[in-house]
Amino acid sequence: MIGSVVGLSQSRIKRLFAYSTISHVGFILLALSINSTESVQSYIFYVLQYSLSNLNAFIILITIGYTLYLYVYKNNNSAVVPFLQNDLTIGSDNYSPVQLIRQIKGYFYINPFLAISLAITLFSFVGIPPMIGFFAKQMILSAAIDSGYIFISLVAILTSVIGAAYYLNLIKQIFFFKHDYIINPAVQNIRVNVYKRKNSFSFIERQKEEAAKKDTSVLIQSSVKLCNNVTINSSLSSIISIITLLLVLFIFIPEESLSIVSILGIFLFNV
């Protein structure tokens, strides 16, 4: 209850996730308080899916922060400042790139793929079907009700609904508002001169190739404009894509995951 209620008043993303974790730990402790095979399996499954979702959320937030480095924040006085310094309380570079909830406002219009991936992860936190988080909460509540824990199950459902409010607020900020960022004028019109050699297999061109080592006039010059966004590393985008697909497509491959959970339950707790 503390994690759900206090999380509603948070304006910093990391603190919001901290109180969210307290709420999720309540579900984990509920599963541990029931001494049954179903509860142990639901406990292991909940820990695995929450670890996966939390990892994806923080990777996406860090990636969002670095994709905003070419942007600046334009306040109401038309003063342009770096997006990390749009609040006097968060002006230090020692903090993570994205700190406040309002810093991701309208991010869907900057990078829709990352925004959708983060929304899917948040829906999994909330427990909306068919995300994997829904099945984890369903398993714990089912084990609790079967064991007679009716009152605490109602409390868990209530706190889960309350906690959904701040997750949905994040989604509202991302998708339903326009962002306050503009491309930094200092880098918007920068063009980089790129030199490359002419590729040819003729003898004359090869001679020119050799001469180019001493004479730069043979080099071909072209001007390239910097892009308006930071390109995400392919390995990083692959990790985000795989984890996000696992959160969404669990409903199509439940047997394998539940079999692993059953084996871990037997191995760890001998149930």
Secondary structure, 3 states (H helix, E strand, C coil): CHHHHHHHHCCEHHHHHHHHHHHHHHHHHHHHCCCCHHHHHHHHHHHHHHHHHHHHHHHHHHHHHHHCCCEEEECCCCCEEEHHHCCHHHCCCCCCCCCEHHHHCCHHHCCHHHHHHHHHHHHHHHCCCCCHHHHHHHHHHHHHHHCCCHHHHHHHHHHHHHHHHHHHHHHHHHHCCCCCEEECHHHHCCEEEEEECCCCCCHHHHHHHHHHCCCHHHCEEEEEECCCCCCCCHHHHHHHHHHHHHHHHHHHCHHHHHHHHHHHHHHHHCC
